[in-house]
Amino acid sequence: MYNIYLEENKAKYELTELVKMFLKPSEFQLVEEDQKDNALIRMEGFSDKNEAKRSLFDQLSQLTGQKPDWGTLTGVRPAKLTMEYFRKGNDPDQVRQILKNTYYLSDEKIKLLIDLCLLQREILKDCDPRAVGIYAGIPFCPTRCVYCSFTSNQVKYEKIPPYLEALHKEIDFVGQHLKNIGRQAESIYIGGGTPTTLNADDLGRLIAKMQNAFDMSTVREFTVEAGRPDTITEEKLRVIKDSGVGRISINPQSMKQRTLELIGRSHTPGEIVEAFKKAKEVEIPIINADLITGLPEEQPEDFRETLERIIDLDPENITVHTLAVKRASKLIEQDADYNYRQGEVVREMLEIASDKLTKAGYQPYYMYRQKHMSGNFENVGWAKPGTESIYNIRIMEEDQTIVAMGAGGISKMYYPEENRLERVPNVSNYEIYIERIDEMIERKRKGIE
């Protein structure tokens, strides 16, 4: 057990998170000031946060022999930080030096950040600064995955229509409110949960409600997250396509049957292939596929096989996630130190992904990190040129107001002059959301301007 003393200041939380990148919680303890003389590492007297983080990184690296690729960065949005340096007038070489010398990033991560930030600047150069992103959440899934920490409920279908009625009411209000304050929708995203848990009629009515509520002439993209292959039918896909929705996401996670069973998925690799086939047949313009590195029992060759099979299915976007073991998931109950043991396996999987996706014509266009990620790595969205999702870029870089409706939705009001966000949350429990829908609407009336 390593004793570590961190002086009480504003940087203490970030320093603690940095320690966790090197050591398991069971391997260290933070000691109080009266015990600091017995501490192996003492952090005190630093006036500059980044200087303190570099010092702690150097000491932990010497202690453990590790050098995490993301250096001293503990936040979830390193691309947002990188973009801020570009906005200050730095050129790519200057940004590269800042990321290397100030934050200790590896050359690989620096290249990833610079490449995708330059691409994002090009994609967003003509965007309306007053435009907003629109999100509607369907908090229902057929089963709950072992790694899931999102709002996800497994219920009989008769429980869903009352939720949709409340959601429709919120959509109507938001649509009118945005018109009243002179703001337009740039993107619409129906996510979850699993929106295709809805039957075809209810799904069609939800899409129509969104289209009637917002001025579609300003909407650059409309996405429905189909997600689970076992909820996808040709009828639902035709409803999506005939409604004018341009993007869906089909989320295999893995093409290995054993893995799907371990993580709580009730579909087969064959159903994944069939879902892609149906989506191509109805001519959905853009399909995203989500994959996860670091899943239970998987080795790099398993991930390689999954990726090759998904590339063969020819989706326009492929998002490669690193498994994050959250406190609210079943997996952390089963294995509290899971993410610490997966580092080298995930590293090799991510190298496979970068190599194969680049050769297949995809390029990285957005990324983010999460706490408790295996190996402290990242999630990266890859896209064929011209198919990048504006909503995904916006939500991760936090440079736009996002209005989120439904249970668990957290709207974020963006103030560009101050580069500041104000959150306007909805309750996460879907039954309480139904009961308090008028309160959720009132929160938006006051918070979205």
Secondary structure per residue as TSV (DSSP state, phi and psi in degrees):
chain	resnum	aa	ss	phi	psi
A	1	M	-	360.0	122.8
A	2	Y	E	-93.6	128.4
A	3	N	E	-90.1	128.2
A	4	I	E	-128.8	132.0
A	5	Y	E	-108.9	123.5
A	6	L	E	-118.1	119.6
A	7	E	-	-59.6	142.2
A	8	E	S	-68.7	111.9
A	9	N	S	-162.8	-177.4
A	10	K	T	-66.0	-20.7
A	11	A	T	-89.8	-3.2
A	12	K	H	-59.3	-41.0
A	13	Y	H	-61.9	-47.7
A	14	E	H	-64.9	-36.7
A	15	L	H	-65.2	-38.5
A	16	T	H	-63.8	-42.0
A	17	E	H	-64.1	-33.8
A	18	L	H	-66.5	-40.5
A	19	V	H	-57.5	-41.2
A	20	K	H	-66.7	-17.6
A	21	M	H	-73.5	-21.7
A	22	F	H	-104.6	-36.4
A	23	L	S	-124.9	141.7
A	24	K	-	-66.4	152.4
A	25	P	G	-55.7	-28.7
A	26	S	G	-78.2	-7.4
A	27	E	G	-100.4	-7.7
A	28	F	E	-145.4	161.7
A	29	Q	E	-141.9	142.6
A	30	L	E	-86.3	129.8
A	31	V	-	-105.7	156.4
A	32	E	-	-79.0	172.3
A	33	E	G	-60.4	-35.2
A	34	D	G	-73.3	-6.2
A	35	Q	G	-114.2	8.3
A	36	K	G	-66.8	-24.1
A	37	D	G	-65.7	-21.2
A	38	N	G	-95.5	4.1
A	39	A	-	-82.9	139.5
A	40	L	S	-70.1	-37.7
A	41	I	E	-122.7	128.4
A	42	R	E	-122.3	121.1
A	43	M	E	-113.5	104.6
A	44	E	-	-155.3	156.1
A	45	G	S	80.9	13.3
A	46	F	-	-93.4	129.6
A	47	S	S	-94.1	-20.1
A	48	D	-	-110.3	123.7
A	49	K	H	-60.2	-45.7
A	50	N	H	-67.4	-33.8
A	51	E	H	-64.5	-40.9
A	52	A	H	-63.6	-42.1
A	53	K	H	-66.5	-38.6
A	54	R	H	-65.1	-41.3
A	55	S	H	-62.5	-44.4
A	56	L	H	-65.0	-42.0
A	57	F	H	-57.4	-47.4
A	58	D	H	-60.7	-43.2
A	59	Q	H	-67.4	-43.4
A	60	L	H	-68.4	-34.8
A	61	S	H	-65.8	-42.2
A	62	Q	H	-65.3	-36.9
A	63	L	H	-69.2	-40.8
A	64	T	H	-106.5	-16.7
A	65	G	-	80.0	6.7
A	66	Q	-	-98.9	151.7
A	67	K	-	-139.1	86.2
A	68	P	-	-54.3	138.2
A	69	D	T	-60.4	-29.9
A	70	W	T	-89.5	12.4
A	71	G	T	55.4	-130.7
A	72	T	T	-90.4	1.0
A	73	L	-	-74.9	123.4
A	74	T	-	-112.1	-8.9
A	75	G	S	-77.0	167.6
A	76	V	S	-91.5	-9.2
A	77	R	-	-126.6	68.5
A	78	P	H	-64.9	-27.2
A	79	A	H	-68.7	-33.4
A	80	K	H	-63.8	-42.7
A	81	L	H	-61.2	-44.1
A	82	T	H	-62.5	-43.4
A	83	M	H	-61.7	-34.7
A	84	E	H	-62.4	-36.6
A	85	Y	H	-68.6	-35.2
A	86	F	H	-65.0	-41.5
A	87	R	H	-64.9	-24.0
A	88	K	T	-80.7	0.5
A	89	G	T	100.5	6.1
A	90	N	-	-75.9	143.7
A	91	D	-	-88.2	170.9
A	92	P	H	-54.5	-39.5
A	93	D	H	-65.4	-40.1
A	94	Q	H	-66.1	-42.1
A	95	V	H	-63.4	-39.3
A	96	R	H	-59.4	-43.9
A	97	Q	H	-67.1	-37.6
A	98	I	H	-63.3	-47.1
A	99	L	H	-64.8	-33.8
A	100	K	H	-78.2	-45.8
A	101	N	H	-87.8	-33.6
A	102	T	T	-86.6	-36.0
A	103	Y	T	-117.8	-3.2
A	104	Y	-	64.9	27.2
A	105	L	-	-69.4	150.4
A	106	S	-	-71.9	158.9
A	107	D	H	-59.2	-37.2
A	108	E	H	-62.7	-45.7
A	109	K	H	-70.9	-33.7
A	110	I	H	-62.7	-45.3
A	111	K	H	-62.3	-42.7
A	112	L	H	-57.3	-48.7
A	113	L	H	-65.0	-46.3
A	114	I	H	-65.6	-44.1
A	115	D	H	-60.8	-46.5
A	116	L	H	-75.8	-29.6
A	117	C	H	-67.0	-40.2
A	118	L	H	-64.1	-38.2
A	119	L	H	-67.1	-43.0
A	120	Q	H	-61.9	-41.0
A	121	R	H	-58.8	-40.0
A	122	E	H	-68.5	-41.7
A	123	I	H	-65.4	-38.2
A	124	L	T	-97.9	6.6
A	125	K	T	-64.4	-28.0
A	126	D	T	-106.9	16.6
A	127	C	-	-75.6	146.9
A	128	D	-	-73.8	120.4
A	129	P	T	-65.6	-17.5
A	130	R	T	-93.3	-7.4
A	131	A	-	-70.3	152.9
A	132	V	E	-123.6	159.8
A	133	G	E	-95.9	143.5
A	134	I	E	-117.0	129.4
A	135	Y	E	-127.7	136.1
A	136	A	E	-127.8	128.8
A	137	G	E	-104.1	135.1
A	138	I	E	-111.5	100.6
A	139	P	-	-86.8	46.3
A	140	F	B	-131.6	141.5
A	141	C	-	-140.6	155.9
A	142	P	S	-63.8	-41.3
A	143	T	S	-142.1	168.7
A	144	R	-	-106.9	122.6
A	145	C	-	-69.9	151.3
A	146	V	T	-66.4	-23.3
A	147	Y	T	-95.7	-2.5
A	148	C	-	-74.3	135.8
A	149	S	-	-128.1	12.1
A	150	F	S	-86.9	171.8
A	151	T	S	-71.6	106.0
A	152	S	-	-144.9	126.1
A	153	N	B	-126.3	143.2
A	154	Q	-	-109.7	107.9
A	155	V	-	-137.1	162.0
A	156	K	-	-69.7	150.3
A	157	Y	G	-62.2	-28.9
A	158	E	G	-63.4	-13.8
A	159	K	G	-80.2	-16.5
A	160	I	H	-82.0	-43.2
A	161	P	H	-53.7	-40.2
A	162	P	H	-62.4	-33.2
A	163	Y	H	-66.4	-44.5
A	164	L	H	-62.8	-36.6
A	165	E	H	-61.0	-43.9
A	166	A	H	-66.1	-41.5
A	167	L	H	-63.3	-42.3
A	168	H	H	-59.8	-38.7
A	169	K	H	-63.3	-42.1
A	170	E	H	-66.9	-40.1
A	171	I	H	-60.4	-46.1
A	172	D	H	-57.9	-43.7
A	173	F	H	-64.0	-47.9
A	174	V	H	-61.5	-42.5
A	175	G	H	-58.1	-46.3
A	176	Q	H	-69.4	-39.3
A	177	H	H	-62.7	-42.7
A	178	L	H	-64.1	-38.7
A	179	K	H	-62.4	-40.7
A	180	N	H	-64.6	-33.8
A	181	I	H	-98.5	4.8
A	182	G	T	74.0	37.1
A	183	R	-	-120.8	147.0
A	184	Q	-	-117.3	160.2
A	185	A	E	-86.8	132.5
A	186	E	E	-94.7	-38.0
A	187	S	E	-144.1	153.5
A	188	I	E	-128.1	133.0
A	189	Y	E	-135.0	119.2
A	190	I	E	-101.7	112.6
A	191	G	E	-126.4	-161.1
A	192	G	E	-169.0	-150.5
A	193	G	S	51.0	-158.7
A	194	T	-	-133.5	100.2
A	195	P	G	-56.1	-31.6
A	196	T	G	-78.4	7.6
A	197	T	G	-64.4	-28.6
A	198	L	S	-66.5	149.5
A	199	N	-	-73.9	169.9
A	200	A	H	-61.0	-40.2
A	201	D	H	-65.0	-46.8
A	202	D	H	-66.6	-36.8
A	203	L	H	-64.1	-43.8
A	204	G	H	-62.4	-40.3
A	205	R	H	-66.4	-36.7
A	206	L	H	-65.5	-45.0
A	207	I	H	-62.1	-44.0
A	208	A	H	-63.2	-38.0
A	209	K	H	-61.0	-43.5
A	210	M	H	-63.2	-43.7
A	211	Q	H	-67.3	-33.4
A	212	N	H	-76.3	-29.7
A	213	A	H	-78.7	-30.3
A	214	F	S	-118.2	152.5
A	215	D	-	-74.1	102.6
A	216	M	G	-71.8	-12.1
A	217	S	G	-67.8	-19.9
A	218	T	G	-100.6	-5.9
A	219	V	-	-81.5	119.0
A	220	R	-	-85.7	-23.3
A	221	E	E	-156.8	148.4
A	222	F	E	-131.8	120.1
A	223	T	E	-119.7	138.1
A	224	V	E	-120.2	122.0
A	225	E	E	-81.3	98.9
A	226	A	E	-70.4	-40.3
A	227	G	E	69.7	-101.9
A	228	R	-	-74.1	120.9
A	229	P	G	-57.7	-29.2
A	230	D	G	-75.3	-2.8
A	231	T	G	-107.7	-0.9
A	232	I	-	-94.7	125.1
A	233	T	-	-125.2	160.8
A	234	E	H	-61.2	-37.3
A	235	E	H	-61.5	-45.9
A	236	K	H	-65.0	-41.2
A	237	L	H	-63.5	-37.2
A	238	R	H	-69.6	-36.8
A	239	V	H	-59.8	-45.6
A	240	I	H	-61.3	-50.7
A	241	K	H	-64.9	-47.1
A	242	D	H	-66.4	-21.3
A	243	S	T	-81.7	-7.4
A	244	G	T	91.9	8.5
A	245	V	-	-69.1	132.8
A	246	G	-	-100.5	-11.9
A	247	R	E	-139.4	140.5
A	248	I	E	-134.3	164.4
A	249	S	E	-124.3	127.0
A	250	I	E	-111.5	125.3
A	251	N	E	-114.4	87.6
A	252	P	E	-66.2	-38.8
A	253	Q	E	68.4	-49.9
A	254	S	-	-153.1	155.5
A	255	M	S	-107.1	18.3
A	256	K	-	-105.2	121.4
A	257	Q	H	-59.0	-42.9
A	258	R	H	-59.8	-41.4
A	259	T	H	-64.1	-44.9
A	260	L	H	-57.8	-39.3
A	261	E	H	-67.7	-40.6
A	262	L	H	-65.7	-34.8
A	263	I	T	-90.9	-0.6
A	264	G	T	91.5	22.1
A	265	R	-	-89.8	139.9
A	266	S	-	-105.6	23.8
A	267	H	-	-121.9	171.7
A	268	T	-	-114.2	164.0
A	269	P	H	-57.6	-34.7
A	270	G	H	-62.2	-37.6
A	271	E	H	-68.8	-31.5
A	272	I	H	-63.2	-48.5
A	273	V	H	-59.6	-42.5
A	274	E	H	-64.6	-38.5
A	275	A	H	-62.6	-42.4
A	276	F	H	-64.4	-41.7
A	277	K	H	-59.6	-45.6
A	278	K	H	-64.7	-41.5
A	279	A	H	-64.3	-36.9
A	280	K	H	-70.1	-37.6
A	281	E	H	-65.3	-37.5
A	282	V	T	-86.2	-0.9
A	283	E	T	66.5	46.7
A	284	I	-	-63.7	125.4
A	285	P	S	-62.6	-45.4
A	286	I	E	-131.9	126.7
A	287	I	E	-118.9	132.0
A	288	N	E	-106.4	145.0
A	289	A	E	-122.8	127.8
A	290	D	E	-95.5	131.1
A	291	L	E	-124.8	156.6
A	292	I	E	-128.5	128.6
A	293	T	E	-90.6	148.5
A	294	G	S	87.6	16.9
A	295	L	-	-69.3	155.9
A	296	P	T	-53.0	131.3
A	297	E	T	71.9	-5.0
A	298	E	-	-81.4	142.9
A	299	Q	-	-112.3	166.6
A	300	P	H	-51.2	-37.9
A	301	E	H	-66.8	-32.0
A	302	D	H	-64.1	-43.7
A	303	F	H	-67.3	-39.2
A	304	R	H	-57.8	-44.9
A	305	E	H	-64.3	-43.4
A	306	T	H	-58.6	-48.6
A	307	L	H	-63.0	-43.2
A	308	E	H	-61.9	-40.7
A	309	R	H	-67.8	-37.3
A	310	I	H	-70.3	-41.5
A	311	I	H	-58.8	-38.3
A	312	D	H	-63.2	-27.6
A	313	L	H	-77.7	-10.7
A	314	D	-	63.1	48.0
A	315	P	-	-71.5	154.1
A	316	E	S	-75.2	-31.2
A	317	N	E	-125.3	143.7
A	318	I	E	-133.9	121.9
A	319	T	E	-103.9	123.5
A	320	V	E	-104.5	109.5
A	321	H	E	-94.8	149.1
A	322	T	E	-98.6	130.6
A	323	L	-	-57.9	126.9
A	324	A	B	-111.7	124.5
A	325	V	-	-96.9	95.9
A	326	K	-	-86.3	160.1
A	327	R	T	-61.7	-30.8
A	328	A	T	-88.0	5.9
A	329	S	S	-95.6	158.2
A	330	K	H	-68.3	-32.8
A	331	L	H	-62.7	-37.3
A	332	I	H	-69.9	-26.7
A	333	E	H	-68.1	-33.2
A	334	Q	H	-79.3	-32.1
A	335	D	-	-156.7	95.3
A	336	A	T	-65.9	-26.9
A	337	D	T	-103.6	17.3
A	338	Y	H	-52.5	-49.2
A	339	N	H	-66.6	-23.2
A	340	Y	H	-75.3	-26.0
A	341	R	H	-87.9	-11.4
A	342	Q	-	-95.9	1.4
A	343	G	H	-53.9	-54.2
A	344	E	H	-70.2	-34.7
A	345	V	H	-62.6	-46.2
A	346	V	H	-66.1	-39.8
A	347	R	H	-55.6	-46.3
A	348	E	H	-66.1	-38.7
A	349	M	H	-62.6	-42.9
A	350	L	H	-67.1	-33.5
A	351	E	H	-66.2	-40.0
A	352	I	H	-61.0	-44.8
A	353	A	H	-61.0	-47.5
A	354	S	H	-60.9	-44.5
A	355	D	H	-64.7	-50.8
A	356	K	H	-72.0	-39.4
A	357	L	H	-69.7	-38.4
A	358	T	H	-62.2	-45.4
A	359	K	H	-65.8	-27.8
A	360	A	T	-85.7	1.6
A	361	G	T	95.5	12.1
A	362	Y	-	-93.7	155.1
A	363	Q	E	-136.1	146.7
A	364	P	E	-71.5	135.4
A	365	Y	E	-130.9	-14.0
A	366	Y	E	-154.4	156.7
A	367	M	E	-155.9	159.0
A	368	Y	E	-159.7	164.2
A	369	R	-	-117.8	165.4
A	370	Q	-	-136.5	159.6
A	371	K	T	-68.5	152.9
A	372	H	T	63.0	30.4
A	373	M	B	-79.7	142.5
A	374	S	G	-59.6	121.9
A	375	G	G	72.0	8.1
A	376	N	G	57.9	40.9
A	377	F	-	-96.7	-133.0
A	378	E	-	-158.1	168.7
A	379	N	E	-107.8	135.6
A	380	V	E	-131.7	131.1
A	381	G	E	-93.0	125.8
A	382	W	E	-110.8	143.8
A	383	A	E	-146.0	148.7
A	384	K	-	-70.3	143.0
A	385	P	T	-51.0	132.2
A	386	G	T	89.7	-2.3
A	387	T	-	-114.7	13.2
A	388	E	-	-64.8	146.3
A	389	S	-	-89.8	117.6
A	390	I	H	-64.2	-40.8
A	391	Y	H	-59.5	-44.1
A	392	N	H	-61.8	-40.6
A	393	I	H	-63.3	-48.2
A	394	R	H	-62.4	-47.0
A	395	I	H	-65.8	-32.0
A	396	M	H	-84.3	-30.4
A	397	E	H	-91.3	-8.9
A	398	E	T	53.2	47.9
A	399	D	-	-119.0	25.4
A	400	Q	S	-156.0	149.8
A	401	T	-	-70.2	128.2
A	402	I	E	-115.8	124.1
A	403	V	E	-102.2	112.9
A	404	A	E	-108.8	125.2
A	405	M	E	-114.7	153.5
A	406	G	S	100.5	170.9
A	407	A	T	-62.2	130.1
A	408	G	T	85.0	-4.7
A	409	G	-	-72.3	133.0
A	410	I	E	-119.6	104.4
A	411	S	E	-73.3	147.5
A	412	K	E	-129.2	112.4
A	413	M	E	-86.9	119.5
A	414	Y	E	-101.1	130.2
A	415	Y	E	-113.5	96.0
A	416	P	T	-62.4	-32.9
A	417	E	T	-61.6	-31.8
A	418	E	T	-106.9	-2.0
A	419	N	T	49.6	51.3
A	420	R	E	-128.2	147.3
A	421	L	E	-116.8	141.0
A	422	E	E	-118.6	127.4
A	423	R	E	-88.3	141.7
A	424	V	E	-128.6	92.7
A	425	P	E	-89.5	148.8
A	426	N	-	-97.0	157.9
A	427	V	-	-66.6	151.8
A	428	S	S	-89.5	-26.6
A	429	N	-	-75.9	125.3
A	430	Y	H	-67.8	-31.0
A	431	E	H	-72.3	-40.0
A	432	I	H	-67.3	-36.1
A	433	Y	H	-57.9	-44.7
A	434	I	H	-60.3	-46.6
A	435	E	H	-64.8	-34.1
A	436	R	T	-111.8	26.8
A	437	I	H	-58.7	-37.2
A	438	D	H	-64.2	-34.5
A	439	E	H	-68.6	-39.2
A	440	M	H	-61.6	-40.9
A	441	I	H	-64.4	-42.1
A	442	E	H	-64.6	-35.9
A	443	R	H	-59.5	-41.2
A	444	K	H	-71.4	-36.0
A	445	R	H	-58.6	-38.9
A	446	K	H	-83.7	-32.3
A	447	G	H	-97.3	-22.3
A	448	I	-	-101.8	118.5
A	449	E	-	-137.4	360.0
